[in-house]
Amino acid sequence: MPVGSYNIKIEENVATSNLLALADSQGNFFLNGGFQRNQAGKYSIAGTMFTYTVDGHGGYAKETLHSEGPINREVTLFLLCQAGNQGVTYSYAVPTRRSEPTPLPYAFVWRIGSYGLCNATCGGGIQTRVVICVQDSTDSIIDDSFCISASRPMSRRSCNSASCPSRWKTDSDWSQCSVSCGGGLKTRKVVCVRKDNSTSKLSDRECLGKTKPKSSRPCSTSPCPSWRTGRWSQCSQSCGVGRRIRTVQCYSSDGKRIANRRCGDGSFPSSQESCNVASCVDTPAWHSTAWSLCSVSCGEGMQTRDVVCRTRTNSFPDETCSSSAKPEESRICDLGECSPRWLFSSWSPCSKTCGFGLQTREVFCARPCGSDSQCVGVEKPPSSQRCQLPACALDYLPTYTPSPGPVTYAGTLASYLATTGAALSVLSPTTEVPYSSSPVRYVLSVRVGENVAIRCHATGLPTPSVRWLKNGRPLVQTGPRITIQTVSVQVSSGPHLGAIELNRTLEIRRVQLSDAAVYQCETRLAQNRVPIVRMTVLEVSSGLQRRGEILGVDPASEDPYTPVVQEELPKEPTVFELPVVDNKNDCFDLLPVRCQRNRRLGFCRHSHIRRQCCQSCEDVEY
């Protein structure tokens, strides 16, 4: 098919396994060449568009090629035979040459698109648009050679030619650090340029008012290795000129010993020097000791030292040496300003002589001429605390219920009895109780609502049993308010070595009036006795205070029985430790039967047997 051919139609007569192929005059294939099969579709060949269709399946298909043309080069049709040639029909039109030009049936014209955005906002950019050659009647895109090149519209134009504003630009990377340690600088060039990234540089004043990037930054901030020196040795001569030495070593910033070359040679401290302890002529002279430590841990203090007049062998009165040459014996030392801290005085005596009371002390901020506000942020120690002394000799539980109406109580027990006629049960430390053979050794006075814990100990082997009695009857846990906690440990030293020490703690929370009773910690298989304790409960809200004192009542109050003052009840239980009294001066047998046998066999001469059988071996001579 020669140049200019158009209305090209090529098709197989029947479906075959053969392939239609197109190539130029040099044998370069456009379609189905080089032993490769192309898919059906549209292909741009020789300046025009060919439509390639394949109709069939199973390896047999009828292929067709159509193009409106014209073609701008010679195109050759091939049939790649894989089976017999069943025939191919093809046709095309070619323009004829006459003496007078005959207009072609098609006109070819240029089509243009709109200009796109400028590729630069300033400093001169480029806008482009699409310019294509088409067949006028169908708008089919064809090769540009069919259109008149002289009339081809421009496809690009310049835009945004105004100069760009100035800006700062980094003109180089960061340099190497100026030093390897101890703090150095890295630098870089920062120049003023146009925003169009042109290479022309402007003066710095063109970029005034714009934030300039940093041209330097710190680097290698870690400390450099440094020399450390040891103490000077004693002088090599006891008098006259001698020499003394010391160690000089190089250390890294993290305190590790490293090679001396790492510290350099320029700043190497001297490792030896001359010394002159004293003149070899034995004449009296001033001699001083080393300075003492500063007398304070912060702020200004004093340092002292001893200065004596002496020779190498003898001491002399101070008048023997020159007073004008005497070294100073004290000097001021300053360890820096003290940080704010609280100071406090000793606790005052307890405000009560028995039972519970209050102790106070002065707490102030330790800053010269300062106030407590200067210690803000530092936890302030308490200025008061509760104190507990042995129970008062008189504890009572009122059995009187006051009648309505204003009543004013005096401040003594006698006036209380006279005013109310109340019957009070008075308990002394030696009172006998009908359900115990042991006397009441301790009396506890607590208030309604308080929490109290009474702890008793028992030691023995095998493990002793311990139980709490209330008014002679076994006491059991009654919910979360009354609990009994048990802890057992084995004694690891002392005369009770190997015995089991059992701790049972009775804890009563939110004490009620019904809790007033005599409590006894009863032990079995134990080598000790536990004293009995009687607990009285005072109802503060009815006008009574602890330890048998009467709390004044405000007669003007709507409730005449409301006390004037009430202490806040502590949240944590008050713990009472009951001391144990061991039998026979803390000497007992861990296993009595075995200890009697050891005594008969003469084993008391062994120290470990004497520790386990103290009672049986107590009077045995060895």
DRENROVO-889783 format. One record per atom (N, C-alpha, C): x, y, z; residue in one letter. Coordinates in steps of 0.1 Angstrom, whole numbers, plus 5000, padded with zeros to 4 digits. Example, Ala and Ser with C-alpha at 12.3 -4.5 7.8 and 13.67 -1.06 7.14 Angstrom:
! DRENROVO-889783
513249435078a;512349555078a;513249675078a;512849785071s;513749895071s;512950005079s;
***
This chain:
! DRENROVO-889783
500949885000m;500050005000m;500950125000m;500850214989p;501750324988p;501450444998p;502250544998v;502050655006v;500750725002v;499950775011g;498750845008g;497550755007g;497750625008s;496550535007s;495650565019s;494250545016y;493250565026y;492150475024y;491150475033n;490050375033n;490550235031n;491450195040i;492050065040i;491249965047i;490849855040k;490149745046k;490749615043k;491149535053i;491749405051i;491049305060i;490649185055e;490049085063e;490248945057e;490248845066e;490348705062e;488948665057e;489048565048n;487748515043n;487048425053n;487848345060v;487248255070v;488148255082v;487648195093a;488448185105a;489548085104a;490748125107t;491948035106t;492848055118t;493947985118s;494948005128s;496048095123s;495848155111n;496848245105n;496748385112n;497748465110l;497848605115l;498048705104l;497348815105l;497648935096l;498749015103l;499649065095a;500749145100a;501049255091a;501549375096l;501949495089l;503349525092l;504149575081a;505449615083a;505749725073a;506849795076d;507249905066d;508149845055d;508649925046s;509449875035s;510749815039s;511249845051q;512549785056q;512349655064q;511049615065g;510749495072g;510549505087g;510449635091n;510149655106n;508649645108n;508249545116f;506849515118f;506149615128f;504949655123f;504149735132f;503249645140f;502849535135l;501749445141l;502149305139l;502049215149n;502249075149n;503549035142n;504649095146g;505949065141g;506849015151g;508048965147g;509048915157g;508548795165g;507648715159f;507148595166f;506348625179f;505748745179q;504948795190q;503548825184q;502548785191r;501148815187r;500548925195r;500049035188n;499449145195n;497949125198n;497449185209q;496049185212q;495249265203q;493949235202a;493049325194a;493049465200a;492849565192g;492849705196g;493149805186g;493449925190k;493850035181k;495350055181k;495950075169y;497450085168y;497750205159y;498650285163s;499150395154s;500250345145s;499850345132i;500850295122i;500850385110i;502050425107a;502350505095a;501550635095a;501450705106g;500750835107g;499250825108g;498650715109t;497250705111t;496850595121t;495650565123m;495150475133m;494550355127m;495050235129f;494450105124f;493750035136f;492549985132t;491749905142t;491949755139t;492449685148y;492649535147y;491649465155y;490849375148t;489849295155t;490149145152t;489749065162v;489948925162v;488648855166v;487948785157d;486648725160d;486748575160d;486748505171g;486848365172g;487348315185g;487548185186h;488048125198h;488647995195h;489347935205g;489947805203g;491047795193g;491747915191g;492947915182g;492547945168g;491247955165y;490747985151y;489948115152y;490348215144a;489648345145a;489748415131a;488748495129k;488748575116k;489248715120k;490348755114e;491048885117e;490748985107e;490549115111t;490349225102t;491149345106t;491549435096l;492249555098l;491549665091l;491249785097h;490549895091h;491250025095h;491450115085s;491950245088s;491450345077s;491050465082e;490550575073e;491750645066e;493050625071g;494150675065g;494150835066g;494950895058p;495950835049p;497250795056p;498050705050i;499350665055i;500450755050i;501450775058n;502550865053n;503750785049n;503650655049r;504750575044r;504250445038r;505050385030e;504550255024e;504450145035e;503350075034v;503049965044v;502849835036v;503449725041t;503349595035t;502549505043t;501549425037l;500649335044l;501249195043l;501349125054f;501848995055f;500848905060f;500848775056l;499948665061l;500948565068l;500948565081l;501748465088l;501048335089l;501448235080c;500648115078c;501048015089c;500047965096q;500247845105q;499347735099q;498547755090a;497747655083a;497647695068a;496847635060g;496747675046g;496147805044g;496447875033n;495948015030n;494447995025n;493548045033q;492148035029q;491648165022q;492548255020g;492248385013g;492048505021g;492548615016v;492448745023v;491948845014v;490948925017t;490349025009t;490849165014t;491349245006y;491849375010y;491549484999y;491349615004s;491149724994s;491649845001s;492049944992y;492450074997y;492350174985y;492250304988a;492150404978a;493450484978a;493750534965v;495050604964v;494650734956v;495150844960p;494850974953p;495450964939p;494751014929t;495151014915t;495851144911t;496751144901r;497451264897r;496751314884r;496351444883r;495751504871r;496551634868r;496251684856s;496851814852s;496351924862s;495051914866e;494552014875e;494351944888e;494752014899p;494651954912p;493251924916p;493051804921t;491751764925t;491751754940t;490751824946p;490751824961p;490551694967p;491351664977l;491151534984l;489751524990l;489251404992p;487951394999p;488051435014p;489251445019y;489351485033y;490251605035y;489951695045a;490751815048a;491451785061a;492751825062f;493551805074f;493851935081f;493451955093v;493652085100v;494252065114v;494752175120w;495352175133w;494352205143w;494352125154r;493452155166r;494352185178r;493952285186i;494652335197i;493852325210i;494552295221g;493952295234g;494252425242g;493752435255s;493952555263s;495352545269s;495852665272y;497152675279y;497052625293y;497952545298g;497952505312g;498552605322g;498652565334l;499252665344l;500652695342l;501152805346c;502552845345c;503352765355c;504552715350n;505352635359n;506152705369n;506052835369a;506752925379a;505753035383a;505853075396t;505053185401t;505653325398t;506953325395c;507653455393c;508953415386c;509653525381g;510953505375g;510953445361g;509753435354g;509653375341g;509453225341g;508253185336g;507953045335g;507453015321g;506852895319i;506452845306i;505052785308i;504152815298q;502852755297q;502752675284q;502252555285t;502152465273t;500652435270t;500452395257r;499152345253r;499352235242r;498252165240v;498252055230v;497952105216v;498752075206v;498552105192v;498651975184v;497451935177i;497451805170i;496851825156i;497251735147c;496651735133c;495551635133c;494351685128v;493151595127v;492551595113v;491751495110q;490951495098q;489751575101q;489451675093d;488451775096d;487051715098d;486751625089s;485351575089s;485051475101s;486151405105t;485851305116t;486651335129t;487451445128d;488351475140d;489251365144d;489551275135s;490551165138s;491951225138s;492651185149i;494051235150i;494951155140i;495751235132i;496651175123i;498051235125i;498951185117d;500351235119d;500451385115d;501351455122d;501451605119d;501951635105d;502451535098s;502951555084s;501851585074s;500651545078f;499551575068f;499051715069f;499351785080c;498951925081c;500052015077c;499752145073i;500752235069i;501552285080i;502852255080s;503752285092s;503852435094s;503852515083a;504052655084a;502952725092a;501752665092s;500652725099s;500352655112s;501352575117r;501152505130r;501152615141r;500152615150p;500152715161p;501252685171p;501552785180m;502552765190m;501952675201m;502852585206s;502452495217s;502952545231s;503652655232r;504152705245r;504352855244r;504352915256r;504553055257r;505153095271r;505753205272s;506353245285s;505253305294s;505453305307c;504453365317c;505153405329c;504453485338n;504953535351n;506453575350n;506653675342s;508053725339s;508553825350s;507653865359a;508053955370a;509153895379a;510053975384s;511153925393s;510553865405s;511153765410c;510753695423c;511253775435c;510553765446p;511053835458p;512353755463p;513053825472s;514253765477s;513953665489s;514853575492r;514753485503r;516153435507r;516153385519w;517453325524w;517553175519w;518753135516k;519053005511k;520352955517k;520352825522t;521552765526t;522352725514t;523652775514d;524452755502d;525452645504d;525452575516s;526352465518s;525852375529s;526352255530d;526052175541d;526852215554d;526452155565w;527152195578w;528552145577w;529452225582s;530852195582s;531152095593s;532452035594q;532851955605q;532952045618q;532751975629c;532852055642c;534252105644c;534252225650s;535552295651s;536452225661s;535852145671v;536652075681v;536051935682v;536751845688s;536251715690s;535551695704s;535751785713c;535051775726c;535151915733c;534351925743g;534352055751g;533552165745g;532752145734g;531952245729g;532552325718g;532052295705g;532552365694g;531452415685g;531752455672l;530652505663l;530752435650l;529552415644k;529452375630k;528952495622k;529452525610t;529052645603t;528552605589t;527752695583r;527352675569r;527152815563r;527052825550k;526852955543k;525352975541k;524853095544v;523453125542v;523453255534v;522953255522v;522953365513v;521553415509v;521553535504c;520253595500c;520153575485c;519053515480v;518853485466v;517353515462v;517053515449r;515753525444r;514953395447r;513653395447k;512853275450k;512853185438k;513353225426d;513253145415d;514453045415d;515253035426n;516352945427n;517452975417n;517453105413s;518553135404s;519853145412s;520953125404t;522253125411t;522853255415t;522153365410s;522653495413s;522453525428s;523353585435k;523253615449k;523053765451k;522253795461l;521953935464l;522653975477l;522754105479s;523254145492s;522354115503s;522854105515d;522054065527d;520954165530d;521154285526r;520054385529r;518754365521r;518954285509e;517754255502e;516754155509e;517354085519c;516553985527c;516154035541c;516354165543l;516054225557l;514554205559l;514254165572g;512854145576g;512453995574g;513253915568k;512953775567k;513853695577k;513253585582t;513953505592t;515153435586t;516353465590k;517553405585k;517853265591k;518053165584p;518453035590p;519753045598p;519952965608k;521152975616k;522352935607k;523453015608s;524652975601s;525652905610s;525352885622s;526152805631s;525352735642s;525852625647r;525252555658r;526252485666r;525952465679p;526952395688p;527052245685p;528252195688c;528552055685c;529552005695c;529751875696s;530751815705s;530751875719s;529551875725t;529351935738t;529751855749t;530051725747s;530551635758s;531951685763s;532151685776p;533351725782p;534551655776p;535651725776c;536951665771c;537551585782c;538351485778p;539151415789p;539951515796p;540251485809s;540951585817s;541951505826s;542951585831w;543951535840w;543451525854w;543751425861r;543451415876r;544751385883r;544951465894t;546251445901t;545951385915t;546851315920g;546751255933g;547451345944g;547451295956r;548051375967r;549551375965r;550151485970w;551651495970w;552151395980w;553251335977s;553951245987s;554651335997s;555151266007q;555951336017q;557251386010q;557851486015c;559051536010c;560151436012c;561051426002s;562051326003s;563151356014s;563151486018q;564051526029q;563351576041q;563751546053s;563051596065s;563451736068s;564551786062c;564951926063c;565651966050c;565752096048g;566452136035g;565552106023g;566152116011v;565452105999v;565351955995v;564151915992g;563951775987g;562951775975g;562351655972r;561451655962r;560251565966r;559051605961r;557851525963r;557151495950r;556451385949i;555851345936i;554351315939i;553651305928r;552251275928r;551851205915r;550751135915t;550251065902t;549551165894t;549651155881v;548951235871v;548351145861v;547051135859q;546451035850q;545351105843q;545051055831c;544051105822c;542751025824c;541551095825y;540251035827y;539251095817y;538351005812s;537351045803s;536251115811s;535251175804s;534251255810s;533351165819s;533251035816d;532450945825d;533250885836d;534450935838g;535250885850g;536050765847g;536350725835k;537150605832k;538550645829k;539550565834r;540950585831r;541250555817r;541850645810i;542250635795i;543650665793i;544150645781a;545650675778a;545950825780a;547050855784n;547450995787n;547451075774n;547751015762r;547751085750r;546351145746r;545351095752r;543951145749r;543751285756r;544551315766c;544451445772c;545351545766c;546251505757g;547151605751g;548351625760g;549351695755d;550651725762d;550751865767d;549951955761g;550152095764g;549752135779g;548752065784s;548252105798s;548651995808s;549751925806f;550051815815f;550551875828f;549851845840p;550251895853p;551651835857p;552251915865s;553551865870s;553351745879s;554151645878s;554051525886s;555151525897s;555951625898q;556951635909q;557351785910q;557851815922e;558251955925e;559251945937e;559952055939s;560852065950s;560052105963s;560652065974c;559952095987c;561052125997c;560552206007n;561452246018n;560652246031n;560752136038v;559952116050v;560452216061v;561652216063a;562252306073a;563752316071a;564252426077s;565652446076s;566352336084s;567452286079c;568252186087c;568852246100c;568952376100v;569352436113v;568152426122v;568252366134d;567152336142d;566752456151d;566152556145t;565652676152t;564152666153t;563652726164p;562152726165p;561452796153p;560352746149a;559652806138a;558152766139a;557352846132w;555852816133w;555552686124w;554752596130h;554352476123h;552752476124h;552052446113s;550652436113s;550152306108s;548952266114t;548252146109t;547352176097t;546752076092a;545852096081a;544552156086a;543852236077w;542652296080w;541552196084w;540752226093s;539652136097s;538452156086s;537452066087l;536352086078l;535552216082l;534752266073c;533952386075c;532952346086c;532652446095s;531852416106s;530352406103s;529952436090v;528652436086v;528552356073v;527352306069s;527252226057s;526752316045s;526352446048c;526052546038c;526152676044c;526252786036g;526452916041g;527852946046g;528053046054e;529353076059e;529653006072e;530852956074g;531252896086g;532752926089g;533352846097m;534752866101m;535552736100m;536852756096q;537752646096q;538952686106q;539452586113t;540452616122t;541652516120t;542752546126r;543952456126r;544852496138r;545752406141d;546652426152d;547952486147d;548452596153v;549752666149v;550552666162v;551752596161v;552552586173v;554052636169v;554752676179c;556152716178c;556952596182c;557752536173r;558552426176r;559752406166r;560652316170t;561652266161t;561252136157t;562152066150r;561851926146r;561651826157r;562151866169t;562151766180t;561451816192t;561351956194n;560852006207n;559852116204n;558952146214s;557952256213s;558452366222s;558052486218f;558452606226f;557252696228f;557352786238p;556252886240p;556052976227p;554853026225d;554653106213d;555553226213d;555953276225e;556753396225e;558153376218e;558553246217t;559853216211t;559853246196t;558753226189c;558653256175c;558153396173c;558453446161s;557953586157s;556453586156s;555853676164s;554353696163s;553953746150s;554753826143s;554253886130s;554253776119s;555053666121a;555153566111a;554153446114a;553353456124k;552553346128k;551353326118k;551253206113p;550153186103p;548753196111p;547753226103e;546353246109e;545853106114e;545153106125e;544652986131e;543152956127e;542453056121s;541053036117s;540853116104s;539853076097r;539453146085r;537953116082r;537353206074i;535953196070i;535853096058i;534953016058c;534652926047c;533252946042c;532952946029d;531652966024d;531352846015d;530352776018l;529952656011l;528652686002l;528352815999g;527252845991g;525952865999g;525052925993e;523752955999e;523052836003e;522452836015c;521752716020c;520352706012c;519952586009s;518652576003s;517652576014s;516352626010p;515352636021p;515052496027p;514952496040r;514652366047r;513952406061r;513252306066w;512552326078w;513452286090w;513452366100l;514152326113l;513052326124l;513352246134f;512352226144f;513052206158f;512352246168s;512852226182s;512452086187s;512852056200s;512551936206s;511051936210s;510451816211w;509051806215w;508851846229w;507851916231s;507451956245s;507051836253s;506951846267p;506451736275p;504951716271p;504451596273c;503051566270c;502151656279c;501051706272s;500151796279s;499351726290s;499351596291k;498751526302k;499751446309k;499351406322t;500251326330t;499951186330t;498851146323c;498451006321c;497550996310c;497450876304g;496550856293g;497050926280g;496150986272f;496551046259f;496651206261f;497551266254g;497751406255g;498351456241g;498951576242l;499451636230l;500851696232l;501751676223q;503051736223q;503251836212q;503951946214t;504152046204t;505552076203t;505952146192r;507252196189r;507252306179r;508352386179e;508452496170e;508952446156e;508352476145v;508852446132v;508952576124v;510152606119f;510352726112f;511252706100f;511152796090c;511952786078c;513352836080c;514352756077a;515752796079a;516352876068a;515953006067r;516553106058r;516753226066r;517953296064p;518153416072p;517153526069p;516453576079c;515553686078c;514353646068c;514053516068g;513053466059g;511753426066g;510753396058s;509453356064s;509153216059s;508053156064d;507753016060d;507453006045d;507053116039s;506753116024s;507953076016s;509153096021q;510353066014q;510652916013q;509952836022c;510052696022c;508952626015c;508152696006v;507052645999v;507552535989v;506952425989g;507452315980g;508252205988g;508652246000v;509352146009v;508352096020v;508151966021e;507251916031e;507551966045e;506552026051k;506752076065k;506551966075k;507451946084p;507251846095p;506151886104p;505451796110p;504351826119p;504751906131p;503951996136s;504252076148s;503652026160s;502751916159s;502151856170s;501951706168s;501951636179q;501651486178q;500951436190q;500351326189r;499651266200r;500651196209r;500451196222c;501351126231c;500451036240c;501050926245q;500350826253q;501250796265q;500650816277l;501350786289l;500550666296l;501050606306p;500250506313p;498850546317p;497950456317a;496550486319a;496350556333a;495450646333c;495250726345c;494650626356c;494850666369a;494550576380a;493050566381a;492250656376l;490750656377l;490150656363l;489450546359d;488750536347d;487350496351d;486350546344y;484950516348y;484050516336y;482950446337l;481950436327l;480650486333l;480050596329p;478850646336p;477650566333p;476850536343t;475650456341t;474450556342t;474650686342y;473650776344y;473150836330y;471850836328t;471350906316t;470751036320t;471351146315p;470851276320p;469451306314p;468651376323s;467351416319s;467351546311s;466351566302p;466351696294p;466451816303p;466951926297g;467052056304g;468452096305g;468752226306p;470152276307p;470752246320p;471952186319v;472652146331v;474052196329v;474752256339t;476152296338t;476952216348t;477952146343y;478752056351y;480052136355y;480452116367a;481652176372a;482852096367a;484052136369g;485252076364g;485851966372g;485151906382t;485751806390t;484751686391t;485251566394l;484451446395l;483451466407l;483951526418a;483051536429a;481751616426a;481951726419s;480851816415s;479951736405s;480551656397y;479751576387y;478851476395y;479351416405l;478551316413l;477551386420l;477851506426a;476851576434a;475751626425a;476051666413t;475051726404t;474151626398t;474751516393t;473951416386t;473551296394t;474251266405g;473951146413g;474251026405g;475151036396a;475550916388a;476350816396a;476150686393a;476850586400a;478050546390a;479250556394l;480450526386l;481150406392l;481550316383s;482250196387s;483750236386s;484450236397v;485850276397v;486750156397v;487750156388l;488550036386l;490050076389l;490650006398s;492150036401s;492949926394s;494249946393p;495149846386p;495149716393p;494749706406t;494949576413t;493549506416t;492449556409t;491149506412t;491049356407t;490549266415e;490349126412e;489049116404e;489049036394v;487749006387v;487348866390v;486048836390p;485548706395p;485948596386p;486148616373y;486348516363y;487848496359y;488748546367s;490148526364s;490948526377s;491948436377s;492848426389s;493948526389s;494148596377s;495148696376s;494548836378s;495348926383p;494849066385p;494749136372p;493849246372v;493849336360v;495149416361v;496049406351r;497349476351r;497249606344r;496349616335y;496349746327y;494949786325y;494749916324v;493349976322v;493450066310v;492650046300l;492650126288l;491350206287l;491450336284s;490250426283s;490150466269s;489150436262v;488950476248v;487550546246v;487450616235r;486150686233r;485350616222r;484050636223v;483150576213v;483550626199v;483750526190g;484150556176g;485550546173g;486450526184e;487850506182e;488150366177e;489350346171n;489850216167n;490950176177n;490950056182v;491950006191v;492449866188v;493749846190a;494249706187a;495149666200a;494849546205i;495649496217i;496349376212i;497649376213r;498549276208r;499149196220r;499049056219c;499748976229c;500648876223c;501648826230h;502648736225h;502648616234h;502948496228a;503248376235a;504348296228a;505248236236t;506348166231t;506348026237t;506647926228g;506647786233g;507047686222g;507247566226l;507447456216l;506847326221l;505947256214p;505447296201p;504747426201p;504147466190t;503447596188t;502347606199t;502447716207p;501447736217p;500147776211p;499047756219s;497747806214s;497347926222s;496748026216v;496348156222v;494948186219v;494148226228r;492848266226r;492448386234r;491548476229w;491148596236w;489848566244w;489748606256l;488548596265l;487948736267l;486648746267k;485948876271k;485048836282k;485348896294n;484648876306n;484548726309n;485748656307g;485848516310g;485348416300g;484748466289r;484248386278r;485048396266r;485148286258p;485948296246p;485348406236p;486248476230l;485848586221l;486148536207l;485148556198v;485348516184v;485148636175v;485548626163q;485348746154q;483948756151q;483448886151t;482048916148t;482049016136t;482448966125g;482349056113g;483649146112g;483549246103p;484749326101p;485049426112p;484149436122r;484449536133r;485349476143r;485149356147i;486049286157i;486749176150i;488049186149t;488849086142t;490049036151t;490548916149i;491648866156i;492648816145i;493848876145q;494848846135q;495948766142q;496548666135t;497548576140t;498748576131t;499948586138v;501248586130v;502148496139v;502848396133s;503748316140s;505148316134s;506248316142v;507548316137v;508448226146v;509548176140q;510448086148q;511548176154q;511848156167v;512848236173v;514248186168v;515048276163s;516348236157s;517548266166s;517348326178s;518448356186s;517948366201s;518948376210g;518648396224g;518248266231g;517848276244p;517548156252p;516348076246p;515448136238h;514348066232h;514648016218h;515847986215l;516247946202l;515447826198l;514747836186g;513947716181g;512547726185g;512147806195a;510747806199a;509947886189a;508547876190i;507647936181i;507048056189i;507148176183e;506548296189e;505248326182e;504148326189l;502848346183l;502348486187l;501948566178n;501348706180n;499848696176n;498948736186r;497548746182r;497048886186r;496548956176t;496149096178t;494649106177t;494049156188l;492649176189l;492449326184l;491649346173e;491449476168e;489949506168e;489549616175i;488149656176i;488049796169i;487249796158r;487049926151r;485749986155r;485650116155r;484450196158r;483950146172r;484650166182v;484350116195v;482950156200v;482150066206q;480850096211q;480850086226q;479850136232l;479750126247l;479649976252l;479149886243s;479049746247s;480449676247s;481449746241d;482749686241d;483549696254d;483049776264a;483649786276a;483649656284a;484849606287a;484849466293a;486249446298a;486449326304v;487749276308v;488249176298v;489349206291y;489849116281y;491149046286y;491248916283q;492348836288q;492848746276q;494148746274c;494848666264c;495348536271c;494548426268e;494848296275e;495748216266e;496848156272t;497848076264t;497947936270t;498147846261r;498447706265r;499747656258r;500447566265l;501747516260l;502747636258l;502547746266a;503447856265a;504247876278a;505447926277q;506347946288q;506248086293q;505148156293n;505048286297n;503548316302n;503448426309r;502148476313r;501848606307r;500548626303v;500148756297v;499148826306v;499348946309p;498449016319p;497149046313p;496149066322i;494749096318i;494649246317i;493749286307v;493549436305v;492049456305v;491749566312r;490349616313r;490149736304r;489149736295m;488949856286m;487649916290m;487750046293t;486550126296t;486250216284t;484950236281v;484650316269v;483850446274v;484250556269l;483650686273l;482850746262l;481650786264e;480850846254e;481050996254e;481851046246v;482251186246v;481051276243v;480151236235s;479051316231s;478051346242s;478151266253s;477251296265s;477851386275s;479051446272g;479651546280g;480751496288g;481251366286l;482351316294l;483651316286l;484751336292q;486051336286q;486851216292q;487951176285r;488751066290r;489351086303r;489750986309r;490550986322r;489851046333r;488451036334g;487751076345g;487451226347g;487851306337e;487651456338e;486251486332e;485651596337i;484351636332i;484551746322i;483851736310l;484051836300l;482951936302l;483352066302g;482352176304g;481252176293g;480052206296v;478952216287v;478452356285v;478152396273d;477752536271d;476252546274d;475852616284p;474452626288p;473552696278p;474152776269a;473452856259a;473152766247a;473652646246s;473452566234s;472052506234s;471552476222e;470252416221e;470252276227e;471352206225d;471552076231d;472452086243d;471952086256p;472752106268p;473752006270p;473751896263y;474751786265y;475751786254y;475851886246t;476851896235t;478151946241t;479251876241p;480551926247p;481052056239p;481752136247v;482352256241v;483452216231v;484252116235v;485452086227v;485451926225v;485651886213q;485851746209q;487051726201q;487851626205e;489051596197e;488651516185e;489351536173e;489051456162e;489651306164e;488751206161l;489151076164l;490151026153l;491250956157p;492250916147p;491650806139p;492050796126k;491650696117k;492250566119k;493550566122e;494350436124e;494150386138e;494050256141p;493850206154p;495050236163p;494750266176t;495850286186t;496250146191t;497550106189v;498049976192v;498549966206v;498149876215f;498649856228f;499349726228f;500649726232e;501549606233e;501449556247e;500949436249l;500949376262l;502249296264l;503049336275p;504349276277p;504049136282p;505049046279v;504948906284v;505848886295v;505548796305v;506348776317v;506748626316v;508048596312d;508448456311d;508648396325d;508348266326n;508548196339n;510048176342n;510348176354k;511748146359k;512748236352k;512448366353n;513448456347n;513848426333n;512848406325d;513048386310d;513848256307d;513648156316c;514448026314c;513347916315c;513247836304f;512247726304f;512847626294f;512247506295d;512547396286d;511647396274d;512347386262l;511547376250l;510747256249l;511347136253l;510747006253l;510946946266l;510046966276p;510246926290p;510646776291p;509946676285v;510246536287v;511646506282v;511946556270r;513246526265r;514346596273r;514046706279c;515046776287c;515346706300c;514346636306q;514546556318q;515446436314q;515246376303r;516046266299r;517446316296r;517646436290n;519046486288n;519746506301n;518946556311r;519646576324r;520146446330r;519246336329r;519646216335r;520846156328r;520946176315l;522046116307l;523346206308l;523246316315g;524446406316g;524746486304g;523746516296f;524046596283f;524046746286f;523746786298c;523746926301c;525046996300c;526146916298r;527446976296r;527647036282r;526746996273h;526747056260h;526047196260h;526647296253s;526047426254s;524647436246s;524547356235h;523247366228h;522147296236h;522447196244i;521447126252i;521047226263i;522047296269r;521747396280r;520747506275r;520947546262r;520047656256r;518647596255r;518447476251q;517147416248q;516547366261q;517347336272c;516747286284c;517247366296c;516947496295c;517447596305c;516947556319c;515747526320q;515147496333q;515647366339q;515847256331s;516247136337s;517747136340s;518547216332c;520047216334c;520447336342c;519547406348e;519847536355e;520847506367e;520547406374d;521347386387d;522347276385d;522647226373v;523647126370v;525047186369v;525947136376e;527347186375e;528047106364e;528847186356y;529547126345y;530747216343y;
***
